Amino acid sequence: MARAEKVAAVAELTERFQDSSAAVLTEYRGLSVAQIGDLRRSLGENTTFAVVKNTLTKIAAAEAGVAKELADQLSGPSAIAFVRGDVVEAAKGLRDFSRANPFLVIKGGVLDGKVMSPDEIVKLADLESREVLLAKLAGAMQASLANAAATFAALPTQMARLLAALQEKQAGEGEASAASTQE
């Protein structure tokens, strides 16, 4: 690889690190080209899976400010899944593919500047997708608003009942005092 090509590759990797919300480092030794193609398709359109050279990746990671996080994980044949969209979806794709193809090994990664172990990435994959979580949040908020609206609607009714009870009590006391004065 010529020097100009290496500089371009480092610049591209640095940009991917900076533009991605997460980067998951894997080892792909033993996977065929067809299997890697299947993996790329299973990760979705917001995730790119690239086979990388460790030395160039170390330089790019240093330029992107994540060198400390990835230094221990960059050994052996490496590939990185750069995630721009839903991190949970990409983690699920990697987890499911690694279950079906044990040659894919998740080494770890970086999520918003924080180091993630392989176990944490698998736990992340166990979460529901962003859309499902947002739908649950919206449902909970709607239920809270409905409860608040019902409470506010009940206040005038309760006030009217309280006033009616007070009037009845006063009328009853008035009749009782009028009866006691007549005796």
C-alpha positions as CSV (number, residue, x, y, z in Angstrom):
1,M,0.0,0.0,0.0
2,A,1.5,3.3,-1.1
3,R,1.9,6.2,1.4
4,A,-0.8,8.3,-0.2
5,E,-3.2,5.3,0.1
6,K,-2.4,4.9,3.7
7,V,-3.0,8.5,4.5
8,A,-6.3,8.4,2.7
9,A,-7.3,5.2,4.6
10,V,-6.4,6.8,7.9
11,A,-8.4,9.9,7.0
12,E,-11.4,7.8,6.1
13,L,-11.2,5.7,9.3
14,T,-10.8,8.9,11.4
15,E,-13.9,10.4,9.8
16,R,-15.9,7.2,10.4
17,F,-14.8,7.1,14.1
18,Q,-15.9,10.8,14.5
19,D,-19.2,10.5,12.6
20,S,-20.3,7.2,14.2
21,S,-22.2,7.0,17.5
22,A,-20.6,3.6,18.1
23,A,-17.8,1.4,16.7
24,V,-17.8,-2.3,17.4
25,L,-14.5,-4.2,16.9
26,T,-14.7,-7.8,15.8
27,E,-12.5,-10.6,14.7
28,Y,-13.6,-12.2,11.4
29,R,-11.0,-15.0,11.0
30,G,-12.6,-18.0,9.3
31,L,-15.5,-16.2,7.7
32,S,-15.9,-16.4,3.9
33,V,-16.5,-13.4,1.7
34,A,-20.1,-14.5,1.2
35,Q,-20.6,-14.7,5.0
36,I,-19.1,-11.2,5.5
37,G,-21.5,-10.0,2.8
38,D,-24.4,-11.5,4.7
39,L,-23.2,-9.9,7.9
40,R,-23.1,-6.5,6.2
41,R,-26.7,-6.9,4.9
42,S,-27.9,-8.0,8.4
43,L,-26.5,-4.9,10.1
44,G,-28.9,-2.6,8.3
45,E,-28.3,0.5,6.3
46,N,-27.0,2.7,9.1
47,T,-24.1,0.4,9.9
48,T,-21.0,-0.1,7.8
49,F,-18.7,-3.1,8.4
50,A,-15.1,-2.7,7.3
51,V,-12.1,-5.0,7.4
52,V,-9.3,-2.8,8.7
53,K,-5.5,-2.9,9.2
54,N,-4.6,-2.6,12.9
55,T,-1.7,-0.2,12.4
56,L,-3.8,2.2,10.4
57,T,-6.8,1.9,12.7
58,K,-4.5,2.7,15.7
59,I,-3.4,5.9,14.0
60,A,-7.0,6.8,13.0
61,A,-8.3,6.0,16.6
62,A,-5.6,8.3,18.0
63,E,-6.7,11.1,15.7
64,A,-10.3,10.5,16.6
65,G,-9.6,10.5,20.3
66,V,-10.5,6.9,21.0
67,A,-7.0,5.3,20.9
68,K,-7.0,4.4,24.6
69,E,-10.3,2.6,24.3
70,L,-9.4,0.5,21.4
71,A,-5.7,-0.1,21.9
72,D,-6.1,-3.5,23.7
73,Q,-8.6,-4.8,21.3
74,L,-6.6,-4.2,18.1
75,S,-4.9,-7.5,17.7
76,G,-5.4,-10.2,15.1
77,P,-7.5,-9.8,12.0
78,S,-9.9,-7.0,12.8
79,A,-13.1,-5.5,11.3
80,I,-15.1,-2.7,12.7
81,A,-18.9,-2.0,12.5
82,F,-19.3,1.7,12.4
83,V,-22.9,2.6,13.6
84,R,-24.5,5.9,12.7
85,G,-28.1,5.0,13.6
86,D,-29.7,2.7,16.1
87,V,-26.9,1.1,18.1
88,V,-29.2,-1.6,19.5
89,E,-30.1,-2.8,16.0
90,A,-26.4,-3.1,15.0
91,A,-25.6,-4.9,18.3
92,K,-28.5,-7.3,17.6
93,G,-27.3,-8.0,14.1
94,L,-23.7,-8.7,15.4
95,R,-25.0,-10.9,18.2
96,D,-27.3,-12.9,16.1
97,F,-24.7,-13.4,13.3
98,S,-22.0,-14.4,15.9
99,R,-24.5,-17.0,17.3
100,A,-25.0,-18.5,13.8
101,N,-21.4,-18.1,12.8
102,P,-19.0,-18.7,15.7
103,F,-16.1,-17.4,13.7
104,L,-17.3,-13.9,14.2
105,V,-16.0,-12.8,17.6
106,I,-17.1,-9.5,19.2
107,K,-14.0,-8.0,20.8
108,G,-15.5,-4.9,22.2
109,G,-16.2,-1.3,21.1
110,V,-16.8,2.3,21.8
111,L,-20.2,3.9,22.4
112,D,-20.2,7.7,22.6
113,G,-16.6,7.7,23.8
114,K,-17.1,4.9,26.4
115,V,-15.4,1.6,26.2
116,M,-17.8,-1.4,25.9
117,S,-16.8,-5.0,26.6
118,P,-18.2,-7.8,24.5
119,D,-20.7,-8.7,27.3
120,E,-22.0,-5.1,27.4
121,I,-22.5,-5.2,23.6
122,V,-24.6,-8.4,24.0
123,K,-26.6,-6.8,26.8
124,L,-27.1,-3.8,24.6
125,A,-28.5,-6.2,21.9
126,D,-31.0,-7.5,24.5
127,L,-32.6,-4.1,24.7
128,E,-35.6,-3.3,22.5
129,S,-35.2,-1.1,19.5
130,R,-35.3,2.7,19.7
131,E,-38.7,2.8,18.0
132,V,-40.2,0.3,20.5
133,L,-38.7,2.2,23.5
134,L,-40.0,5.5,22.1
135,A,-43.5,4.0,21.6
136,K,-43.5,2.7,25.2
137,L,-42.5,6.2,26.5
138,A,-45.2,7.9,24.4
139,G,-47.8,5.4,25.7
140,A,-46.7,6.1,29.3
141,M,-46.8,9.8,28.7
142,Q,-50.2,9.6,27.1
143,A,-51.5,7.5,30.1
144,S,-50.2,10.1,32.5
145,L,-51.8,12.9,30.6
146,A,-55.1,11.0,30.4
147,N,-55.0,10.4,34.2
148,A,-54.3,14.1,34.8
149,A,-57.2,15.1,32.4
150,A,-59.5,12.8,34.3
151,T,-58.4,14.3,37.6
152,F,-59.0,17.8,36.4
153,A,-62.3,16.9,34.9
154,A,-63.4,15.3,38.2
155,L,-62.5,18.4,40.3
156,P,-65.6,20.4,39.2
157,T,-67.9,17.4,39.8
158,Q,-66.5,16.8,43.2
159,M,-66.8,20.5,44.0
160,A,-70.5,20.5,42.9
161,R,-71.1,17.5,45.1
162,L,-69.4,19.1,48.1
163,L,-71.5,22.3,47.6
164,A,-74.7,20.3,47.4
165,A,-73.8,18.4,50.6
166,L,-73.0,21.6,52.4
167,Q,-76.4,23.1,51.3
168,E,-78.2,20.0,52.5
169,K,-76.4,20.2,55.8
170,Q,-77.2,23.9,56.2
171,A,-80.8,23.3,55.2
172,G,-81.0,20.4,57.7
173,E,-79.4,22.5,60.4
174,G,-81.8,25.4,59.6
175,E,-84.8,23.2,59.9
176,A,-83.5,21.7,63.1
177,S,-82.9,25.2,64.7
178,A,-86.3,26.4,63.5
179,A,-88.0,23.3,65.1
180,S,-86.1,23.8,68.3
181,T,-87.1,27.5,68.6
182,Q,-90.8,26.6,68.1
183,E,-90.8,24.2,71.0
